[in-house]
Amino acid sequence: MKIIIVGAGKVGMALTEQLSADHNVTVIDQNPQLVNNIINIHDVMGVCGNGASYEVQREAEVDKTDLLIATTSSDELNILSCLVAKKLGVNHTIARIRNPEYETQLRFMREELGLSMAINPEKAAAREIARVLRFPAAMKVESFSKGRLELIEYRVPDGSMLDGMKLLDLYKNIRVRVLICAVDRKGETIIPSGDFVLQAGDRIYLTAAPEQLAQFFRQLGVFRNRASTVMIVGASKICYYLASDLLRMGMSVKVIDQSEQRCMQMSEKLPKALYIVGDGADSELLQEEGIRQTDAFVAITGIDEANILMGMSAARQSGDNCKVIAKINRRSLVELVNAESMIDSVISAATVTSELIVQYVRAMESASGAKIKTLHRLVEGAVEALEFEVPADAPFIGIPLKDLKLKSGILLAGIVRRNGQIVIPSGNDALQARDDVIVVTTGMLQDIHDIMQ
């Protein structure tokens, strides 16, 4: 497909990296240096100018474009860029819209302005943080089939009963129906077989129903109850959405920010939270505000390095009893933090946004009825976990999985029947029509039929 990306910032760069390998991508930005940088790094075309300009879009050959994605820092520019593209004949348009005031107008924008999709990076990141706080023992939580099946990222610690355990023996020892579908071991990505032996330090990705995952962590002796008290540093847009979600879930929320004005503005919108004007990096302040009695600490200021340092400080002061989450956008820092196990969980609004848009693009590509319903990228993008609905005419319905000739690098990680039954697949199970099936792969799939040789 031909895709135009308006805006070469963090989200635009992440999208360009993920889409340029398989699509004809053109990037528009008003900053000539950003355009030159992205052209030099990726095999894409670049146009310097205002992405909402009729002339600039014509120069980028918008009339030959299948999809325009507007990701600049201005909501209004993104909306106008999509509106101009729509008038010039582009069928699909996606806009990044961050202002909470536009939340109530999204349906109008989609219906009346022809927006195919509106994405709020801060709201999407806040939802991901809230999911992790439901399973504090996990590094990351992804949902499939409307939350009926979940995929958890977990690091095997030293001394864990998983260290040295063969996957074939997992159910016998743990007595919980889970499936380990991918492993990251010292930078090597593995889709494991039953003979695979786990080691301390492995980052494992496992699927199960939510109640089974809770039981799994109890068996390991690392289960933490859902966070009930949360301390957030940084009264940002993400903080607003996150605090809103957590308050609705009945959690106690404390917000720390150095700006009295930001605290006042947020307190008017969310009066049930407690606001502290101060420096989240001040260890004395954290002690005074009860970091040792806090279930979760979330650092989401606009400075990656500050978030890392505050997260590490909070973890040390809490005695590892507190779930620590930090927002980090720079990939090099994300890799460093994960490799050194500095912080429990890392979140990136740019990554969350790009994954949602890539999911939409992949669904556009799928010509069959078995389109991608959900897509999550694992192990820094080396593995994809995709959810498909099995069409009624699929040739492999009713055939035991052990008899299917699947492509290499593919694992069926979970099945959700139409009646809601969760199946952790074994060789004797078979797919049925209208099942939701989760496929984990190191390759690229467009629809469910691509799993077969």
QUIRAZI-V961635 format. One record per residue. RES is the residue in one letter. OMEGA is omega in whole degrees, 0 to 359 (NA if undefined). D_LAST is the distance of its C-alpha to the last C-alpha in Angstrom with 2 decimals. Layout:
BEGIN
res = {RES;RES}
omega = {OMEGA;OMEGA}
d_last = {D_LAST;D_LAST}
END
This chain:
BEGIN
res = {M;K;I;I;I;V;G;A;G;K;V;G;M;A;L;T;E;Q;L;S;A;D;H;N;V;T;V;I;D;Q;N;P;Q;L;V;N;N;I;I;N;I;H;D;V;M;G;V;C;G;N;G;A;S;Y;E;V;Q;R;E;A;E;V;D;K;T;D;L;L;I;A;T;T;S;S;D;E;L;N;I;L;S;C;L;V;A;K;K;L;G;V;N;H;T;I;A;R;I;R;N;P;E;Y;E;T;Q;L;R;F;M;R;E;E;L;G;L;S;M;A;I;N;P;E;K;A;A;A;R;E;I;A;R;V;L;R;F;P;A;A;M;K;V;E;S;F;S;K;G;R;L;E;L;I;E;Y;R;V;P;D;G;S;M;L;D;G;M;K;L;L;D;L;Y;K;N;I;R;V;R;V;L;I;C;A;V;D;R;K;G;E;T;I;I;P;S;G;D;F;V;L;Q;A;G;D;R;I;Y;L;T;A;A;P;E;Q;L;A;Q;F;F;R;Q;L;G;V;F;R;N;R;A;S;T;V;M;I;V;G;A;S;K;I;C;Y;Y;L;A;S;D;L;L;R;M;G;M;S;V;K;V;I;D;Q;S;E;Q;R;C;M;Q;M;S;E;K;L;P;K;A;L;Y;I;V;G;D;G;A;D;S;E;L;L;Q;E;E;G;I;R;Q;T;D;A;F;V;A;I;T;G;I;D;E;A;N;I;L;M;G;M;S;A;A;R;Q;S;G;D;N;C;K;V;I;A;K;I;N;R;R;S;L;V;E;L;V;N;A;E;S;M;I;D;S;V;I;S;A;A;T;V;T;S;E;L;I;V;Q;Y;V;R;A;M;E;S;A;S;G;A;K;I;K;T;L;H;R;L;V;E;G;A;V;E;A;L;E;F;E;V;P;A;D;A;P;F;I;G;I;P;L;K;D;L;K;L;K;S;G;I;L;L;A;G;I;V;R;R;N;G;Q;I;V;I;P;S;G;N;D;A;L;Q;A;R;D;D;V;I;V;V;T;T;G;M;L;Q;D;I;H;D;I;M;Q}
omega = {173;185;173;177;178;182;183;177;184;181;179;178;180;179;180;180;184;187;189;182;186;184;175;188;172;181;177;175;180;181;184;180;178;179;179;180;184;176;182;183;186;180;183;172;179;177;180;180;180;184;178;181;177;183;180;179;177;178;179;179;181;180;178;188;178;185;172;180;181;187;180;180;181;177;184;178;179;180;181;178;179;180;177;180;180;180;179;171;178;184;186;178;179;180;171;183;189;187;179;181;180;184;183;183;186;179;177;181;180;185;187;181;175;178;177;185;174;184;175;184;182;179;179;178;179;179;179;177;180;178;180;182;174;177;187;180;184;175;184;180;175;184;174;176;176;175;181;176;183;178;187;170;185;177;179;183;174;179;180;176;176;182;181;182;175;184;177;183;187;183;180;183;185;180;177;183;174;178;174;190;178;179;172;181;178;177;178;181;186;166;194;171;182;181;183;181;181;178;174;182;177;167;184;179;184;180;177;171;184;182;177;177;177;179;178;180;175;180;178;181;181;184;172;176;176;182;177;176;186;175;182;176;181;181;184;176;178;179;180;181;181;180;177;180;184;178;177;179;177;180;174;187;176;183;178;177;181;182;177;181;180;178;180;180;181;180;177;180;182;186;183;177;177;186;180;176;182;183;180;177;181;183;179;179;180;178;180;182;171;180;181;179;183;182;184;178;184;180;185;174;181;183;183;184;179;179;179;183;179;179;180;179;180;180;181;183;183;182;179;176;186;175;184;180;179;174;179;182;183;185;182;178;177;180;179;182;180;182;183;179;183;187;183;185;180;179;177;180;180;180;179;181;182;179;179;180;177;177;179;180;181;177;176;184;187;184;185;177;184;184;178;178;179;178;174;178;183;175;179;176;182;182;174;172;186;176;177;167;182;180;184;183;181;185;184;179;176;181;178;184;180;180;179;177;181;174;177;180;181;177;174;191;181;178;174;181;181;179;179;179;178;178;170;196;168;183;183;178;179;177;177;179;178;170;163;182;179;182;176;185;173;178;180;180;175;175;188;181;183;180;184;176;NA}
d_last = {25.15;28.72;30.04;33.62;34.53;38.25;39.45;38.53;39.44;37.37;35.09;34.88;34.04;31.30;29.76;30.10;28.34;25.32;25.13;26.34;23.22;21.33;24.36;27.75;30.12;33.93;36.12;39.66;42.28;46.07;46.13;45.78;45.12;42.12;40.74;41.30;39.69;36.48;36.33;36.89;34.20;31.42;30.53;32.12;35.17;38.24;41.18;44.28;46.03;46.30;42.98;44.96;46.85;46.34;46.97;44.62;41.74;42.54;42.49;38.98;38.02;37.40;37.55;34.18;32.61;30.01;30.92;33.97;34.12;37.65;37.96;41.54;44.02;45.88;44.75;47.00;45.64;42.06;43.06;45.04;42.27;39.91;42.72;43.47;39.82;39.60;42.74;41.32;38.34;35.54;33.61;32.31;34.56;34.41;37.56;38.30;41.32;43.03;46.47;46.92;49.39;46.62;44.73;46.63;46.01;42.21;41.87;44.50;42.77;39.44;41.15;44.09;42.91;39.37;37.66;33.99;34.00;36.70;35.93;38.53;37.41;40.22;39.56;35.82;36.75;39.40;37.02;34.73;37.82;38.95;35.64;36.04;39.62;38.45;36.70;38.96;37.41;34.15;33.71;31.60;30.58;27.91;27.79;25.20;25.90;29.50;30.26;29.21;26.63;27.31;25.76;28.36;28.78;31.17;32.62;33.40;37.14;39.22;40.40;37.64;36.75;33.09;34.03;32.89;31.03;27.79;25.25;25.28;28.99;28.83;29.41;31.99;33.96;33.63;33.33;31.49;28.06;26.33;22.96;22.92;19.69;20.65;23.47;25.44;27.50;29.97;27.77;24.60;21.68;19.86;17.18;19.02;18.38;21.16;23.02;23.51;27.25;28.67;31.54;34.32;33.59;29.87;28.83;26.58;24.76;24.85;24.32;26.66;29.18;32.24;34.55;32.26;32.09;35.89;36.15;33.81;36.13;39.15;37.94;37.53;41.04;40.16;40.15;42.12;43.28;42.43;44.67;47.93;49.85;48.29;50.00;48.70;50.00;49.92;51.09;48.40;46.34;43.65;46.49;47.64;44.31;43.66;47.17;46.93;43.81;45.33;48.66;47.03;45.34;48.83;48.67;51.67;51.13;53.25;52.85;54.38;55.01;57.70;58.42;60.85;60.14;56.39;57.22;59.75;57.40;54.66;57.20;58.27;54.74;53.87;57.24;55.84;54.50;56.89;57.34;58.67;59.87;59.21;57.03;53.88;54.12;57.55;57.16;60.52;59.48;56.29;58.40;60.93;58.26;56.90;53.71;54.03;53.97;51.09;47.61;45.75;46.64;44.86;45.75;44.81;47.43;46.64;46.87;43.89;46.13;48.54;45.84;44.63;48.21;49.16;46.11;46.89;50.54;49.83;47.59;50.39;53.14;51.36;50.72;46.95;47.62;46.56;43.05;43.05;40.95;41.43;40.38;39.29;38.00;38.01;34.74;36.61;38.69;35.78;34.15;37.55;38.29;34.96;35.18;38.75;38.34;41.35;40.63;38.79;36.78;36.43;35.96;35.62;36.35;34.75;31.43;31.46;32.30;29.69;26.92;28.18;28.30;24.83;23.58;25.52;24.18;20.53;21.50;23.21;20.12;18.07;18.83;17.53;19.49;17.19;18.80;19.19;22.19;22.75;21.67;23.12;22.83;23.41;24.69;26.36;23.30;20.93;18.89;18.30;18.65;17.85;19.02;17.63;19.18;17.08;18.16;19.87;17.72;14.27;12.60;11.84;15.54;17.53;14.94;15.74;13.46;13.88;12.28;9.01;5.93;5.51;4.93;8.38;11.32;10.58;13.15;14.38;18.03;19.93;20.33;23.46;24.39;26.50;29.58;29.06;27.99;26.13;23.45;22.40;19.22;19.38;17.31;19.46;19.10;17.19;16.69;19.41;20.21;21.72;20.70;20.61;17.67;17.75;14.64;15.48;13.59;14.83;12.93;13.60;12.30;14.19;13.40;11.85;9.29;7.67;6.75;3.78;0.00}
END
